[in-house]
Amino acid sequence: METLGTPLQWGSFIALVCGLLALDLGVFHRKEHRVGLREAVFWSVFWTILALIFNAWVYWQGGAQAGLEFLTGYIIERSLSFDNIFVFIVIFNYFAVPAEHQHRVLFWGILGALISRGLFIGMGTALLSRFDWLILVFGAFLVYTGIKILAQKETEVHPEKNPVLRLFQRFVPLTTRYHGKRFVVREAGRMVATPLMLVLVVVEATDVVFAVDSIPAVFGVTRDPFIVFTSNICAILGLRALYFLLAGLMHKFHYLGFGLGLVLVFVGAKMLLHDWFPIRTDWSLGIVLAILTVAIVASLLRPASPEEILGPVREGCDFAHSPAAHDLLRHGAETPIAAAPGTTVRWNRAASGPEPVN
């Protein structure tokens, strides 16, 4: 399969991304703090401009077609990330994550997403180069997913049903409170996970689910693995800033989910009909932008009702009193929880209370 990227360009891009992330966490966000609106706007603009600069390089290096493919893939991935933002709000509410630690969770979550999406794109490229008919399977899956989104009245997220959460709580000892920015701490002579580690695991597992939709969608625009990967990563890099910018405003774009469903149906149909009715990339870009614009304008013209609004993350609530802690205890004796420094307990169903085990 032909690709725009040479080994040097692949290596340079990955090194640039790693350098930017190291600079982000090691310098600009070295001290834990609540990300304010001004900071979120700055970083949103920064990552967007950086993506457009890279888009200009792709245009210069590969021509107009490659530039359009990157831009279309970037916009599709960026628009699909709005669903990620909604899920992040639900997860952070569920675990009562303090505002000053949310950036750290998203940073490591996105670092994991870079690795998992790279693996998915590599596997997808290998499969498509060997089995060309799989593009029809990807297209049918996107149409199905889009129709499911269109049929739903609202997005439903249930963190407590996440199988990864169940596995984690079964095998990993967990403290009952956050320990600042730390993911693991030493208590009673052994290492135990903090709730922040549990949140990170759930965020990572959730991103894998979203990648199943977004990566085939970009393959519907281009088969070049370099463009698929770089457009995906450029969109993901701006996801954290986009979350802090829009977390409190998501209710204003309540029709955007409908628009995303239409985008997935369109891209899936484009993949299915490509051999009989090919659609040019510039037309695809225009259609995607038109769908998203109509969805945003409709949302602003008809605001959501109060009962449809999902509030921001609760303030003043700790993990011990969060819905997550309640569910962990309610699900029984297999849940190890460190109740206090040096004391690990398991919830005893029969006694309806904590029972010391060490």
BALOBA-1460 file (C-alpha; in Angstrom, 3 decimals):
// residues 358
<rec num="1" residu="m" x="0.000" y="0.000" z="0.000"/>
<rec num="2" residu="e" x="1.438" y="3.363" z="-1.058"/>
<rec num="3" residu="t" x="2.132" y="5.893" z="1.646"/>
<rec num="4" residu="l" x="3.311" y="9.469" z="1.797"/>
<rec num="5" residu="g" x="5.501" y="8.875" z="4.847"/>
<rec num="6" residu="t" x="9.080" y="7.663" z="4.653"/>
<rec num="7" residu="p" x="10.725" y="5.990" z="7.686"/>
<rec num="8" residu="l" x="12.419" y="9.308" z="8.454"/>
<rec num="9" residu="q" x="9.110" y="11.180" z="8.333"/>
<rec num="10" residu="w" x="7.404" y="8.587" z="10.535"/>
<rec num="11" residu="g" x="10.215" y="8.809" z="13.063"/>
<rec num="12" residu="s" x="10.320" y="12.611" z="12.957"/>
<rec num="13" residu="f" x="6.570" y="12.914" z="13.501"/>
<rec num="14" residu="i" x="6.556" y="10.509" z="16.463"/>
<rec num="15" residu="a" x="9.602" y="12.236" z="17.973"/>
<rec num="16" residu="l" x="7.906" y="15.641" z="17.564"/>
<rec num="17" residu="v" x="4.742" y="14.406" z="19.267"/>
<rec num="18" residu="c" x="6.698" y="12.855" z="22.153"/>
<rec num="19" residu="g" x="8.704" y="16.060" z="22.558"/>
<rec num="20" residu="l" x="5.595" y="18.221" z="22.642"/>
<rec num="21" residu="l" x="3.936" y="15.948" z="25.202"/>
<rec num="22" residu="a" x="7.056" y="15.952" z="27.390"/>
<rec num="23" residu="l" x="7.137" y="19.747" z="27.197"/>
<rec num="24" residu="d" x="3.429" y="19.897" z="28.015"/>
<rec num="25" residu="l" x="3.577" y="17.774" z="31.173"/>
<rec num="26" residu="g" x="7.136" y="18.521" z="32.267"/>
<rec num="27" residu="v" x="7.081" y="22.306" z="31.839"/>
<rec num="28" residu="f" x="3.673" y="23.862" z="31.223"/>
<rec num="29" residu="h" x="1.668" y="21.543" z="33.499"/>
<rec num="30" residu="r" x="4.383" y="20.546" z="35.940"/>
<rec num="31" residu="k" x="2.327" y="21.887" z="38.840"/>
<rec num="32" residu="e" x="-1.161" y="20.495" z="39.317"/>
<rec num="33" residu="h" x="-3.819" y="23.171" z="38.842"/>
<rec num="34" residu="r" x="-7.323" y="23.722" z="37.577"/>
<rec num="35" residu="v" x="-7.267" y="24.501" z="33.851"/>
<rec num="36" residu="g" x="-9.105" y="27.783" z="33.331"/>
<rec num="37" residu="l" x="-10.929" y="29.084" z="30.266"/>
<rec num="38" residu="r" x="-8.084" y="31.329" z="29.069"/>
<rec num="39" residu="e" x="-5.563" y="28.478" z="29.271"/>
<rec num="40" residu="a" x="-7.957" y="26.086" z="27.525"/>
<rec num="41" residu="v" x="-8.511" y="28.585" z="24.687"/>
<rec num="42" residu="f" x="-4.755" y="29.093" z="24.273"/>
<rec num="43" residu="w" x="-4.000" y="25.376" z="24.049"/>
<rec num="44" residu="s" x="-6.977" y="24.705" z="21.759"/>
<rec num="45" residu="v" x="-5.724" y="27.354" z="19.344"/>
<rec num="46" residu="f" x="-2.127" y="26.104" z="19.695"/>
<rec num="47" residu="w" x="-2.911" y="22.475" z="18.824"/>
<rec num="48" residu="t" x="-5.243" y="23.527" z="15.994"/>
<rec num="49" residu="i" x="-2.631" y="25.817" z="14.416"/>
<rec num="50" residu="l" x="-0.017" y="23.090" z="14.793"/>
<rec num="51" residu="a" x="-2.301" y="20.632" z="12.964"/>
<rec num="52" residu="l" x="-2.911" y="23.139" z="10.163"/>
<rec num="53" residu="i" x="0.823" y="23.765" z="9.800"/>
<rec num="54" residu="f" x="1.357" y="20.025" z="9.469"/>
<rec num="55" residu="n" x="-1.539" y="19.943" z="6.988"/>
<rec num="56" residu="a" x="0.292" y="22.585" z="4.912"/>
<rec num="57" residu="w" x="3.418" y="20.396" z="4.960"/>
<rec num="58" residu="v" x="1.383" y="17.387" z="3.774"/>
<rec num="59" residu="y" x="-0.058" y="19.559" z="0.976"/>
<rec num="60" residu="w" x="3.441" y="20.697" z="-0.031"/>
<rec num="61" residu="q" x="4.926" y="17.210" z="0.199"/>
<rec num="62" residu="g" x="2.121" y="15.130" z="-1.303"/>
<rec num="63" residu="g" x="0.026" y="17.546" z="-3.337"/>
<rec num="64" residu="a" x="-3.535" y="18.850" z="-3.115"/>
<rec num="65" residu="q" x="-5.141" y="15.412" z="-2.855"/>
<rec num="66" residu="a" x="-3.015" y="14.388" z="0.142"/>
<rec num="67" residu="g" x="-3.651" y="17.760" z="1.799"/>
<rec num="68" residu="l" x="-7.422" y="17.394" z="1.384"/>
<rec num="69" residu="e" x="-7.332" y="13.832" z="2.710"/>
<rec num="70" residu="f" x="-5.457" y="14.914" z="5.830"/>
<rec num="71" residu="l" x="-7.787" y="17.856" z="6.466"/>
<rec num="72" residu="t" x="-10.915" y="15.740" z="5.976"/>
<rec num="73" residu="g" x="-9.602" y="12.985" z="8.254"/>
<rec num="74" residu="y" x="-8.595" y="15.566" z="10.864"/>
<rec num="75" residu="i" x="-12.031" y="17.217" z="10.855"/>
<rec num="76" residu="i" x="-13.844" y="13.871" z="11.075"/>
<rec num="77" residu="e" x="-11.685" y="12.732" z="13.994"/>
<rec num="78" residu="r" x="-11.969" y="16.126" z="15.720"/>
<rec num="79" residu="s" x="-15.762" y="16.108" z="15.399"/>
<rec num="80" residu="l" x="-16.030" y="12.553" z="16.719"/>
<rec num="81" residu="s" x="-14.006" y="13.624" z="19.757"/>
<rec num="82" residu="f" x="-17.051" y="15.560" z="21.002"/>
<rec num="83" residu="d" x="-18.445" y="12.213" z="22.106"/>
<rec num="84" residu="n" x="-15.211" y="11.630" z="24.041"/>
<rec num="85" residu="i" x="-15.770" y="14.911" z="25.880"/>
<rec num="86" residu="f" x="-19.256" y="13.876" z="26.952"/>
<rec num="87" residu="v" x="-17.935" y="10.546" z="28.234"/>
<rec num="88" residu="f" x="-15.076" y="12.250" z="30.093"/>
<rec num="89" residu="i" x="-17.621" y="14.415" z="31.913"/>
<rec num="90" residu="v" x="-19.580" y="11.324" z="32.953"/>
<rec num="91" residu="i" x="-16.447" y="9.455" z="34.093"/>
<rec num="92" residu="f" x="-15.052" y="12.390" z="36.080"/>
<rec num="93" residu="n" x="-18.438" y="12.885" z="37.745"/>
<rec num="94" residu="y" x="-18.759" y="9.190" z="38.501"/>
<rec num="95" residu="f" x="-15.358" y="9.062" z="40.213"/>
<rec num="96" residu="a" x="-15.530" y="12.626" z="41.650"/>
<rec num="97" residu="v" x="-12.123" y="13.470" z="40.155"/>
<rec num="98" residu="p" x="-10.792" y="16.805" z="41.504"/>
<rec num="99" residu="a" x="-10.503" y="19.448" z="38.776"/>
<rec num="100" residu="e" x="-6.769" y="19.920" z="39.338"/>
<rec num="101" residu="h" x="-6.063" y="16.240" z="38.538"/>
<rec num="102" residu="q" x="-8.193" y="15.906" z="35.403"/>
<rec num="103" residu="h" x="-5.471" y="17.173" z="33.084"/>
<rec num="104" residu="r" x="-3.041" y="14.525" z="34.344"/>
<rec num="105" residu="v" x="-5.538" y="11.733" z="33.722"/>
<rec num="106" residu="l" x="-6.248" y="12.991" z="30.212"/>
<rec num="107" residu="f" x="-2.537" y="13.416" z="29.475"/>
<rec num="108" residu="w" x="-1.672" y="9.803" z="30.272"/>
<rec num="109" residu="g" x="-4.935" y="8.657" z="28.726"/>
<rec num="110" residu="i" x="-4.061" y="10.345" z="25.451"/>
<rec num="111" residu="l" x="-0.513" y="8.976" z="25.584"/>
<rec num="112" residu="g" x="-2.035" y="5.504" z="25.795"/>
<rec num="113" residu="a" x="-4.413" y="6.409" z="22.963"/>
<rec num="114" residu="l" x="-1.462" y="7.256" z="20.721"/>
<rec num="115" residu="i" x="-0.086" y="3.755" z="21.230"/>
<rec num="116" residu="s" x="-3.399" y="1.901" z="20.881"/>
<rec num="117" residu="r" x="-4.462" y="3.832" z="17.790"/>
<rec num="118" residu="g" x="-1.084" y="3.298" z="16.200"/>
<rec num="119" residu="l" x="-1.561" y="-0.445" z="16.678"/>
<rec num="120" residu="f" x="-5.129" y="-0.317" z="15.315"/>
<rec num="121" residu="i" x="-4.056" y="1.668" z="12.254"/>
<rec num="122" residu="g" x="-1.186" y="-0.737" z="11.621"/>
<rec num="123" residu="m" x="-3.506" y="-3.733" z="11.836"/>
<rec num="124" residu="g" x="-6.135" y="-2.018" z="9.678"/>
<rec num="125" residu="t" x="-3.581" y="-1.161" z="7.009"/>
<rec num="126" residu="a" x="-2.226" y="-4.719" z="6.961"/>
<rec num="127" residu="l" x="-5.711" y="-6.215" z="6.700"/>
<rec num="128" residu="l" x="-6.854" y="-3.833" z="3.954"/>
<rec num="129" residu="s" x="-3.723" y="-4.459" z="1.893"/>
<rec num="130" residu="r" x="-4.368" y="-8.207" z="2.120"/>
<rec num="131" residu="f" x="-8.182" y="-8.300" z="2.029"/>
<rec num="132" residu="d" x="-9.481" y="-5.395" z="-0.028"/>
<rec num="133" residu="w" x="-13.102" y="-6.389" z="0.581"/>
<rec num="134" residu="l" x="-12.742" y="-5.465" z="4.271"/>
<rec num="135" residu="i" x="-13.354" y="-1.856" z="3.299"/>
<rec num="136" residu="l" x="-16.981" y="-2.896" z="2.735"/>
<rec num="137" residu="v" x="-17.099" y="-4.383" z="6.237"/>
<rec num="138" residu="f" x="-15.738" y="-1.127" z="7.685"/>
<rec num="139" residu="g" x="-18.301" y="0.842" z="5.686"/>
<rec num="140" residu="a" x="-21.222" y="-1.326" z="6.821"/>
<rec num="141" residu="f" x="-20.060" y="-1.026" z="10.429"/>
<rec num="142" residu="l" x="-19.947" y="2.779" z="10.203"/>
<rec num="143" residu="v" x="-23.428" y="2.932" z="8.671"/>
<rec num="144" residu="y" x="-24.732" y="0.674" z="11.451"/>
<rec num="145" residu="t" x="-23.035" y="2.762" z="14.152"/>
<rec num="146" residu="g" x="-24.337" y="6.005" z="12.651"/>
<rec num="147" residu="i" x="-27.898" y="4.695" z="12.511"/>
<rec num="148" residu="k" x="-27.624" y="3.599" z="16.156"/>
<rec num="149" residu="i" x="-26.553" y="7.122" z="17.124"/>
<rec num="150" residu="l" x="-29.416" y="8.645" z="15.131"/>
<rec num="151" residu="a" x="-31.921" y="6.290" z="16.774"/>
<rec num="152" residu="q" x="-30.839" y="7.216" z="20.302"/>
<rec num="153" residu="k" x="-32.612" y="10.116" z="21.942"/>
<rec num="154" residu="e" x="-29.581" y="10.757" z="24.124"/>
<rec num="155" residu="t" x="-26.124" y="9.343" z="24.694"/>
<rec num="156" residu="e" x="-26.105" y="6.819" z="27.522"/>
<rec num="157" residu="v" x="-22.896" y="6.050" z="29.383"/>
<rec num="158" residu="h" x="-22.674" y="3.561" z="32.254"/>
<rec num="159" residu="p" x="-19.145" y="3.475" z="33.729"/>
<rec num="160" residu="e" x="-20.241" y="0.926" z="36.341"/>
<rec num="161" residu="k" x="-20.907" y="-1.621" z="33.551"/>
<rec num="162" residu="n" x="-17.437" y="-1.297" z="32.070"/>
<rec num="163" residu="p" x="-15.893" y="-4.819" z="32.121"/>
<rec num="164" residu="v" x="-12.417" y="-3.341" z="32.609"/>
<rec num="165" residu="l" x="-13.654" y="-1.669" z="35.797"/>
<rec num="166" residu="r" x="-14.906" y="-5.014" z="37.080"/>
<rec num="167" residu="l" x="-11.585" y="-6.733" z="36.334"/>
<rec num="168" residu="f" x="-9.614" y="-3.939" z="37.986"/>
<rec num="169" residu="q" x="-11.686" y="-3.983" z="41.153"/>
<rec num="170" residu="r" x="-11.402" y="-7.762" z="41.333"/>
<rec num="171" residu="f" x="-7.611" y="-8.003" z="41.230"/>
<rec num="172" residu="v" x="-6.120" y="-4.634" z="42.257"/>
<rec num="173" residu="p" x="-6.147" y="-3.277" z="45.854"/>
<rec num="174" residu="l" x="-7.515" y="0.278" z="45.895"/>
<rec num="175" residu="t" x="-7.346" y="3.147" z="48.389"/>
<rec num="176" residu="t" x="-10.499" y="4.988" z="49.387"/>
<rec num="177" residu="r" x="-9.194" y="8.471" z="48.632"/>
<rec num="178" residu="y" x="-7.142" y="10.371" z="46.118"/>
<rec num="179" residu="h" x="-3.471" y="10.919" z="46.948"/>
<rec num="180" residu="g" x="-2.838" y="14.058" z="44.955"/>
<rec num="181" residu="k" x="-1.553" y="13.307" z="41.464"/>
<rec num="182" residu="r" x="-0.227" y="9.834" z="42.354"/>
<rec num="183" residu="f" x="-1.529" y="6.720" z="40.635"/>
<rec num="184" residu="v" x="-0.035" y="4.270" z="43.140"/>
<rec num="185" residu="v" x="1.019" y="4.618" z="46.787"/>
<rec num="186" residu="r" x="2.707" y="2.367" z="49.345"/>
<rec num="187" residu="e" x="0.521" y="1.381" z="52.309"/>
<rec num="188" residu="a" x="1.261" y="-1.274" z="54.912"/>
<rec num="189" residu="g" x="4.417" y="-2.254" z="53.064"/>
<rec num="190" residu="r" x="2.802" y="-2.908" z="49.670"/>
<rec num="191" residu="m" x="1.859" y="-0.919" z="46.588"/>
<rec num="192" residu="v" x="-1.832" y="-0.147" z="46.105"/>
<rec num="193" residu="a" x="-3.606" y="1.799" z="43.394"/>
<rec num="194" residu="t" x="-5.307" y="5.125" z="44.005"/>
<rec num="195" residu="p" x="-8.705" y="5.934" z="42.477"/>
<rec num="196" residu="l" x="-6.844" y="8.094" z="39.947"/>
<rec num="197" residu="m" x="-5.319" y="4.922" z="38.480"/>
<rec num="198" residu="l" x="-8.783" y="3.392" z="38.207"/>
<rec num="199" residu="v" x="-10.050" y="6.489" z="36.370"/>
<rec num="200" residu="l" x="-7.103" y="6.276" z="33.959"/>
<rec num="201" residu="v" x="-7.839" y="2.612" z="33.215"/>
<rec num="202" residu="v" x="-11.498" y="3.418" z="32.454"/>
<rec num="203" residu="v" x="-10.521" y="6.358" z="30.218"/>
<rec num="204" residu="e" x="-8.079" y="4.145" z="28.289"/>
<rec num="205" residu="a" x="-10.686" y="1.406" z="27.835"/>
<rec num="206" residu="t" x="-13.235" y="3.964" z="26.658"/>
<rec num="207" residu="d" x="-10.846" y="5.354" z="24.053"/>
<rec num="208" residu="v" x="-10.369" y="1.877" z="22.599"/>
<rec num="209" residu="v" x="-14.131" y="1.747" z="22.005"/>
<rec num="210" residu="f" x="-14.103" y="5.159" z="20.297"/>
<rec num="211" residu="a" x="-11.144" y="4.143" z="18.125"/>
<rec num="212" residu="v" x="-13.250" y="1.333" z="16.670"/>
<rec num="213" residu="d" x="-15.503" y="4.019" z="15.123"/>
<rec num="214" residu="s" x="-13.066" y="6.793" z="14.290"/>
<rec num="215" residu="i" x="-10.238" y="4.877" z="12.616"/>
<rec num="216" residu="p" x="-12.443" y="3.124" z="10.009"/>
<rec num="217" residu="a" x="-14.024" y="6.533" z="9.332"/>
<rec num="218" residu="v" x="-10.639" y="7.984" z="8.337"/>
<rec num="219" residu="f" x="-9.893" y="4.898" z="6.224"/>
<rec num="220" residu="g" x="-13.043" y="5.894" z="4.347"/>
<rec num="221" residu="v" x="-11.256" y="9.085" z="3.301"/>
<rec num="222" residu="t" x="-7.748" y="7.751" z="2.574"/>
<rec num="223" residu="r" x="-5.907" y="4.437" z="2.514"/>
<rec num="224" residu="d" x="-2.551" y="6.081" z="3.242"/>
<rec num="225" residu="p" x="-1.549" y="4.873" z="6.748"/>
<rec num="226" residu="f" x="0.675" y="7.931" z="7.307"/>
<rec num="227" residu="i" x="-2.223" y="10.328" z="6.693"/>
<rec num="228" residu="v" x="-4.624" y="8.177" z="8.746"/>
<rec num="229" residu="f" x="-2.201" y="8.088" z="11.679"/>
<rec num="230" residu="t" x="-1.080" y="11.723" z="11.625"/>
<rec num="231" residu="s" x="-4.590" y="13.155" z="11.202"/>
<rec num="232" residu="n" x="-5.798" y="10.944" z="14.062"/>
<rec num="233" residu="i" x="-2.954" y="11.951" z="16.360"/>
<rec num="234" residu="c" x="-3.207" y="15.678" z="15.549"/>
<rec num="235" residu="a" x="-6.903" y="15.571" z="16.470"/>
<rec num="236" residu="i" x="-6.257" y="13.635" z="19.699"/>
<rec num="237" residu="l" x="-3.525" y="16.046" z="20.823"/>
<rec num="238" residu="g" x="-6.085" y="18.837" z="20.998"/>
<rec num="239" residu="l" x="-8.656" y="16.738" z="22.831"/>
<rec num="240" residu="r" x="-7.579" y="17.704" z="26.373"/>
<rec num="241" residu="a" x="-7.765" y="21.434" z="25.682"/>
<rec num="242" residu="l" x="-11.080" y="20.929" z="23.890"/>
<rec num="243" residu="y" x="-12.447" y="19.132" z="26.955"/>
<rec num="244" residu="f" x="-11.571" y="21.984" z="29.331"/>
<rec num="245" residu="l" x="-12.918" y="24.501" z="26.831"/>
<rec num="246" residu="l" x="-16.256" y="22.812" z="26.173"/>
<rec num="247" residu="a" x="-16.985" y="20.643" z="29.245"/>
<rec num="248" residu="g" x="-19.346" y="23.242" z="30.673"/>
<rec num="249" residu="l" x="-20.887" y="24.051" z="27.274"/>
<rec num="250" residu="m" x="-21.689" y="20.597" z="25.884"/>
<rec num="251" residu="h" x="-25.409" y="21.086" z="26.544"/>
<rec num="252" residu="k" x="-25.377" y="23.932" z="24.003"/>
<rec num="253" residu="f" x="-24.510" y="21.475" z="21.218"/>
<rec num="254" residu="h" x="-27.131" y="18.813" z="21.910"/>
<rec num="255" residu="y" x="-27.805" y="18.220" z="18.194"/>
<rec num="256" residu="l" x="-24.146" y="17.547" z="17.495"/>
<rec num="257" residu="g" x="-24.576" y="13.851" z="18.299"/>
<rec num="258" residu="f" x="-27.202" y="13.687" z="15.546"/>
<rec num="259" residu="g" x="-24.748" y="15.360" z="13.189"/>
<rec num="260" residu="l" x="-21.995" y="12.884" z="14.112"/>
<rec num="261" residu="g" x="-24.368" y="10.021" z="13.351"/>
<rec num="262" residu="l" x="-25.004" y="11.487" z="9.882"/>
<rec num="263" residu="v" x="-21.251" y="11.891" z="9.324"/>
<rec num="264" residu="l" x="-20.657" y="8.211" z="10.123"/>
<rec num="265" residu="v" x="-23.520" y="7.141" z="7.837"/>
<rec num="266" residu="f" x="-22.159" y="9.307" z="5.025"/>
<rec num="267" residu="v" x="-18.571" y="8.034" z="5.364"/>
<rec num="268" residu="g" x="-19.780" y="4.429" z="5.618"/>
<rec num="269" residu="a" x="-21.973" y="4.825" z="2.531"/>
<rec num="270" residu="k" x="-19.036" y="6.397" z="0.691"/>
<rec num="271" residu="m" x="-16.941" y="3.311" z="1.452"/>
<rec num="272" residu="l" x="-19.707" y="0.928" z="0.374"/>
<rec num="273" residu="l" x="-20.453" y="2.745" z="-2.896"/>
<rec num="274" residu="h" x="-16.903" y="3.696" z="-3.855"/>
<rec num="275" residu="d" x="-16.627" y="1.211" z="-6.760"/>
<rec num="276" residu="w" x="-19.891" y="2.388" z="-8.320"/>
<rec num="277" residu="f" x="-20.228" y="5.998" z="-7.200"/>
<rec num="278" residu="p" x="-16.891" y="7.471" z="-6.076"/>
<rec num="279" residu="i" x="-17.093" y="10.785" z="-4.221"/>
<rec num="280" residu="r" x="-14.201" y="13.219" z="-4.522"/>
<rec num="281" residu="t" x="-12.355" y="14.127" z="-1.320"/>
<rec num="282" residu="d" x="-13.170" y="17.846" z="-1.621"/>
<rec num="283" residu="w" x="-16.867" y="16.977" z="-1.906"/>
<rec num="284" residu="s" x="-16.574" y="14.706" z="1.138"/>
<rec num="285" residu="l" x="-14.950" y="17.522" z="3.120"/>
<rec num="286" residu="g" x="-17.700" y="19.949" z="2.115"/>
<rec num="287" residu="i" x="-20.471" y="17.507" z="3.048"/>
<rec num="288" residu="v" x="-18.923" y="16.745" z="6.459"/>
<rec num="289" residu="l" x="-18.489" y="20.457" z="7.229"/>
<rec num="290" residu="a" x="-22.065" y="21.198" z="6.108"/>
<rec num="291" residu="i" x="-23.507" y="18.467" z="8.359"/>
<rec num="292" residu="l" x="-21.553" y="19.687" z="11.391"/>
<rec num="293" residu="t" x="-22.421" y="23.338" z="10.730"/>
<rec num="294" residu="v" x="-26.146" y="22.597" z="10.477"/>
<rec num="295" residu="a" x="-26.006" y="20.547" z="13.704"/>
<rec num="296" residu="i" x="-24.233" y="23.352" z="15.598"/>
<rec num="297" residu="v" x="-26.521" y="26.106" z="14.264"/>
<rec num="298" residu="a" x="-29.638" y="24.032" z="15.059"/>
<rec num="299" residu="s" x="-28.333" y="23.480" z="18.606"/>
<rec num="300" residu="l" x="-27.846" y="27.218" z="19.132"/>
<rec num="301" residu="l" x="-31.251" y="28.091" z="17.653"/>
<rec num="302" residu="r" x="-33.053" y="25.541" z="19.813"/>
<rec num="303" residu="p" x="-31.336" y="25.304" z="23.232"/>
<rec num="304" residu="a" x="-31.559" y="22.129" z="25.291"/>
<rec num="305" residu="s" x="-34.183" y="21.871" z="28.002"/>
<rec num="306" residu="p" x="-32.919" y="21.989" z="31.639"/>
<rec num="307" residu="e" x="-33.487" y="18.278" z="32.204"/>
<rec num="308" residu="e" x="-31.230" y="17.433" z="29.216"/>
<rec num="309" residu="i" x="-28.249" y="19.308" z="30.610"/>
<rec num="310" residu="l" x="-25.400" y="17.251" z="32.053"/>
<rec num="311" residu="g" x="-23.751" y="19.346" z="34.738"/>
<rec num="312" residu="p" x="-20.022" y="19.839" z="35.228"/>
<rec num="313" residu="v" x="-18.000" y="17.672" z="37.559"/>
<rec num="314" residu="r" x="-19.150" y="17.990" z="41.161"/>
<rec num="315" residu="e" x="-17.055" y="20.149" z="43.453"/>
<rec num="316" residu="g" x="-16.356" y="19.283" z="47.070"/>
<rec num="317" residu="c" x="-17.053" y="15.567" z="46.657"/>
<rec num="318" residu="d" x="-14.311" y="13.036" z="47.394"/>
<rec num="319" residu="f" x="-13.939" y="9.527" z="46.001"/>
<rec num="320" residu="a" x="-15.205" y="7.839" z="49.186"/>
<rec num="321" residu="h" x="-18.613" y="9.486" z="48.649"/>
<rec num="322" residu="s" x="-18.691" y="9.169" z="44.868"/>
<rec num="323" residu="p" x="-21.069" y="6.899" z="42.904"/>
<rec num="324" residu="a" x="-18.010" y="4.804" z="41.934"/>
<rec num="325" residu="a" x="-17.097" y="4.030" z="45.558"/>
<rec num="326" residu="h" x="-20.717" y="3.112" z="46.305"/>
<rec num="327" residu="d" x="-20.823" y="0.688" z="43.365"/>
<rec num="328" residu="l" x="-17.443" y="-0.840" z="44.211"/>
<rec num="329" residu="l" x="-18.600" y="-1.669" z="47.731"/>
<rec num="330" residu="r" x="-22.042" y="-2.800" z="46.601"/>
<rec num="331" residu="h" x="-20.604" y="-5.345" z="44.156"/>
<rec num="332" residu="g" x="-19.288" y="-7.548" z="46.875"/>
<rec num="333" residu="a" x="-16.508" y="-9.401" z="48.570"/>
<rec num="334" residu="e" x="-14.140" y="-9.538" z="45.644"/>
<rec num="335" residu="t" x="-13.508" y="-5.777" z="45.851"/>
<rec num="336" residu="p" x="-10.287" y="-4.931" z="47.739"/>
<rec num="337" residu="i" x="-10.236" y="-1.411" z="49.187"/>
<rec num="338" residu="a" x="-7.706" y="0.214" z="51.503"/>
<rec num="339" residu="a" x="-9.898" y="1.963" z="54.032"/>
<rec num="340" residu="a" x="-7.125" y="3.766" z="55.898"/>
<rec num="341" residu="p" x="-3.338" y="3.817" z="55.846"/>
<rec num="342" residu="g" x="-2.173" y="0.342" z="56.811"/>
<rec num="343" residu="t" x="-5.646" y="-1.224" z="56.741"/>
<rec num="344" residu="t" x="-7.148" y="-3.122" z="53.820"/>
<rec num="345" residu="v" x="-10.768" y="-4.201" z="53.928"/>
<rec num="346" residu="r" x="-13.137" y="-6.222" z="51.806"/>
<rec num="347" residu="w" x="-16.849" y="-5.610" z="51.709"/>
<rec num="348" residu="n" x="-18.676" y="-8.469" z="53.408"/>
<rec num="349" residu="r" x="-22.146" y="-9.007" z="51.934"/>
<rec num="350" residu="a" x="-23.337" y="-11.108" z="54.836"/>
<rec num="351" residu="a" x="-22.256" y="-8.603" z="57.453"/>
<rec num="352" residu="s" x="-23.141" y="-5.626" z="55.222"/>
<rec num="353" residu="g" x="-19.955" y="-3.904" z="56.244"/>
<rec num="354" residu="p" x="-16.168" y="-3.734" z="56.019"/>
<rec num="355" residu="e" x="-14.178" y="-6.702" z="57.202"/>
<rec num="356" residu="p" x="-10.405" y="-6.439" z="57.948"/>
<rec num="357" residu="v" x="-8.213" y="-8.873" z="56.035"/>
<rec num="358" residu="n" x="-4.702" y="-7.988" z="57.231"/>
